[in-house]
Amino acid sequence: MAVSVDTVYQKVLAILNKEQRGYLTPEEFNLFANQAQLDIFEQYFYDVEQFGRLQGNSTEYSDMLDLLNEKISLFEKLQSLTYSSSTSSFTLPSDMYRLGTVIYDGSEVERVSQNEYLYISSSPLAKPTNSFPIYTRDETNSVKILGDSQFNDSFTVKCTYVKKPLKVVWNYTSVLGNAQYTATGSVDFGLHPSDEPELVIKILSLAGVLVRDLSIYELASQEEIKETQQQKS
């Protein structure tokens, strides 16, 4: 359930060629494709917050909040955490974009601030237990967990999280000086199939900046605004 990188590239080339706007090299496309994917991906979370304030549509498939959650679900993962004895903490996944829930023994571990962690750990009444542990997160992309004592490698800790999209690659071989697509080494977009039109539009916008042609940039921007308005109306 992915968007073909070759399909998007061919559509972008076809539009640029039709409008006689020049050629987009594979290297330029890969650069723009990853920027476009990241922009759309980050917009998911902004839109979830926006639509979350609105009353849901009674028609299931036109409820934008449901659609956004479906899109984000493609990136949700559950993973066991590895303990680092050098930092006395559990290392979070390297491909993590947003942390969801830290889990121990089937229950959620409560997150607290560093100040709260110090206060709670020294308070006999508020002190956490293995049944109700707490954790803090630091700049090293890891979490420290405290129950009856500080958790170590004898504890099995997991977390849910939203992973980052994989880096998009349109790979090719050169045939008589022309770039020919090859699936080997290529990486498709990780976004929801419904985002394919927006990917094309965003890449065209970036291509318009590259070839210093304002008209193609404005055209793509207008289409993007129109699509966004239709989704939010």
TORKEVO-810775 format. One line per 8 residues: number of its first residue (from 1); for each residue y, x, z of C-alpha. Coordinates in Angstrom, 2 decimals, padded with zeros to 5 digits, m for minus. Example, Ala and Ser with C-alpha at 12.3 -4.5 7.8 and 13.67 -1.06 7.14 Angstrom:
% TORKEVO-810775
1) m004.50/012.30/007.80 | m001.06/013.67/007.14
//
This chain:
% TORKEVO-810775
1) 000.00/000.00/000.00 | 002.57/002.47/m001.24 | 005.22/002.76/m003.92 | 004.15/005.01/m006.81 | 006.41/008.03/m007.10 | 005.68/008.22/m010.83 | 006.57/004.57/m011.42 | 009.92/005.01/m009.69
9) 010.69/008.23/m011.58 | 009.87/006.67/m014.95 | 012.10/003.67/m014.19 | 014.97/005.94/m013.19 | 014.55/008.01/m016.35 | 014.34/004.90/m018.51 | 017.62/003.51/m017.14 | 019.40/006.85/m017.43
17) 018.13/007.24/m020.99 | 019.07/003.68/m021.95 | 022.58/004.22/m020.68 | 022.65/007.73/m022.22 | 023.47/009.21/m018.82 | 021.52/012.44/m019.12 | 018.23/013.70/m017.69 | 017.08/013.97/m014.09
25) 014.83/016.98/m013.48 | 011.74/016.63/m011.24 | 013.38/018.86/m008.64 | 016.52/016.72/m008.60 | 014.44/013.55/m008.46 | 012.38/014.81/m005.51 | 015.55/015.68/m003.62 | 017.15/012.28/m004.28
33) 013.89/010.39/m003.72 | 013.49/011.77/m000.21 | 017.11/011.02/000.65 | 016.75/007.46/m000.67 | 013.51/006.91/001.26 | 015.05/008.14/004.50 | 018.15/005.95/004.04 | 016.02/002.84/003.51
41) 013.68/003.75/006.37 | 016.53/004.21/008.86 | 018.08/000.94/007.68 | 014.95/m000.89/008.86 | 015.87/m000.30/012.50 | 019.51/m001.20/012.06 | 018.51/m004.45/010.35 | 015.93/m005.30/013.02
49) 018.69/m005.16/015.61 | 020.96/m007.27/013.41 | 018.42/m009.95/012.50 | 017.06/m009.95/016.04 | 020.30/m011.62/017.13 | 019.81/m014.44/014.62 | 017.62/m017.49/014.93 | 014.45/m017.04/012.88
57) 013.94/m018.92/009.63 | 011.40/m021.73/009.82 | 009.85/m020.55/006.56 | 007.50/m017.74/007.54 | 007.74/m015.58/004.46 | 011.51/m015.74/004.20 | 012.09/m014.65/007.78 | 013.70/m011.25/007.37
65) 012.80/m010.15/010.88 | 009.12/m010.71/010.17 | 009.41/m008.79/006.92 | 011.17/m005.87/008.61 | 008.52/m005.71/011.33 | 005.86/m005.74/008.62 | 007.58/m002.81/006.92 | 007.86/m000.82/010.14
73) 004.22/m001.56/011.03 | 003.18/000.66/008.10 | 004.44/003.62/010.14 | 003.13/002.65/013.59 | 000.51/004.91/015.14 | m001.45/005.35/018.38 | m002.29/008.92/019.36 | m003.60/010.88/022.33
81) m001.17/013.45/023.71 | m001.98/017.12/024.22 | m001.14/018.72/027.57 | 000.77/022.01/027.61 | 000.20/024.12/030.69 | 003.23/026.29/029.86 | 005.62/023.34/030.22 | 003.49/021.14/032.51
89) 004.05/018.28/030.10 | 002.43/016.30/027.30 | 003.57/017.14/023.77 | 004.68/014.23/021.61 | 003.46/013.95/017.99 | 005.21/016.26/015.52 | 005.57/013.46/012.94 | 007.21/011.07/015.41
97) 010.42/009.27/014.44 | 010.65/006.86/017.38 | 008.62/006.75/020.56 | 007.10/003.41/021.47 | 004.99/003.17/024.63 | 003.41/005.90/026.75 | 000.01/004.68/027.94 | m002.32/005.77/030.74
105) m005.53/004.00/031.70 | m004.66/001.04/029.48 | m001.27/000.43/031.11 | 002.30/001.29/030.17 | 003.91/004.27/031.88 | 007.49/003.48/032.87 | 010.21/005.74/031.51 | 012.93/006.90/033.93
113) 015.90/009.24/033.68 | 015.80/012.77/035.12 | 017.93/011.68/038.08 | 015.71/008.66/038.72 | 012.64/010.87/038.44 | 013.92/013.18/041.20 | 014.91/010.26/043.43 | 011.70/008.30/042.96
121) 009.45/011.33/043.43 | 011.07/012.09/046.80 | 011.15/008.51/048.08 | 008.09/007.43/050.13 | 008.69/003.76/049.26 | 009.44/004.18/045.56 | 007.04/007.05/044.89 | 004.83/006.38/041.84
129) 001.04/006.27/041.92 | m001.68/006.78/039.35 | m001.79/003.00/039.00 | 001.98/002.83/038.40 | 003.05/006.21/036.98 | 006.46/007.16/035.56 | 007.59/009.67/032.96 | 010.65/011.54/031.73
137) 011.31/012.85/028.24 | 013.11/016.14/027.62 | 014.62/018.07/024.73 | 011.34/019.90/024.04 | 009.88/016.69/022.57 | 007.48/016.25/025.45 | 006.99/013.98/028.46 | 006.27/014.77/032.11
145) 004.25/012.14/033.96 | 004.11/011.63/037.69 | 001.61/009.49/039.59 | 000.02/010.42/042.91 | 000.81/013.92/041.65 | 002.04/015.38/038.38 | m000.36/014.63/035.54 | m002.21/017.54/033.92
153) m004.91/018.10/031.30 | m007.44/016.14/033.35 | m005.58/012.93/032.47 | m005.94/011.11/029.15 | m002.51/009.96/027.98 | m001.68/008.18/024.72 | 001.43/006.86/023.05 | 002.43/004.44/020.34
161) 005.14/005.58/017.97 | 006.71/005.15/014.57 | 005.98/008.14/012.36 | 008.34/009.70/009.84 | 007.71/008.97/006.15 | 005.89/011.77/004.35 | 007.98/013.93/002.07 | 007.92/012.47/m001.45
169) 006.77/014.76/m004.26 | 006.63/014.12/m008.01 | 004.41/017.01/m009.06 | 003.99/018.12/m012.64 | 002.65/020.64/m015.10 | 004.68/022.00/m017.99 | 003.32/021.07/m021.43 | 005.25/022.51/m024.38
177) 008.29/022.75/m022.16 | 008.03/019.14/m020.95 | 007.20/018.05/m017.40 | 003.97/016.03/m017.34 | 003.12/014.10/m014.17 | 000.04/015.16/m012.23 | m001.39/013.20/m009.33 | m002.64/016.41/m007.73
185) 000.00/017.53/m005.27 | 002.09/014.40/m005.74 | 003.00/012.22/m002.74 | 003.98/008.56/m003.14 | 006.72/006.80/m001.21 | 005.48/005.48/002.12 | 007.76/002.44/002.07 | 006.78/m001.20/001.62
193) 006.18/m002.22/m002.04 | 009.12/m004.65/m001.86 | 011.46/m001.65/m001.46 | 010.73/m000.27/m004.93 | 013.83/m001.84/m006.57 | 016.10/m000.50/m003.84 | 014.58/002.96/m004.22 | 015.41/002.94/m007.93
201) 018.96/001.77/m007.22 | 019.60/004.40/m004.55 | 018.21/007.23/m006.67 | 020.37/006.08/m009.58 | 023.38/006.16/m007.27 | 022.64/009.76/m006.35 | 021.97/010.62/m009.99 | 025.34/009.15/m010.89
209) 027.02/011.55/m008.51 | 025.06/014.45/m009.96 | 026.03/013.82/m013.60 | 029.61/013.03/m012.56 | 029.42/009.59/m014.12 | 031.19/007.04/m011.97 | 030.05/004.03/m014.02 | 026.33/004.50/m013.34
217) 027.11/005.10/m009.66 | 029.19/001.92/m009.47 | 026.53/m000.07/m011.34 | 023.81/001.01/m008.94 | 026.04/000.41/m005.90 | 026.91/m003.10/m007.10 | 023.23/m003.94/m007.58 | 022.44/m002.63/m004.10
225) 025.20/m004.74/m002.54 | 024.01/m007.80/m004.46 | 020.42/m007.33/m003.31 | 021.48/m006.86/000.32 | 023.61/m010.00/000.23 | 020.74/m012.02/m001.22 | 018.40/m010.85/001.53 | 020.86/m011.64/004.30
233) 022.09/m014.99/002.96
//
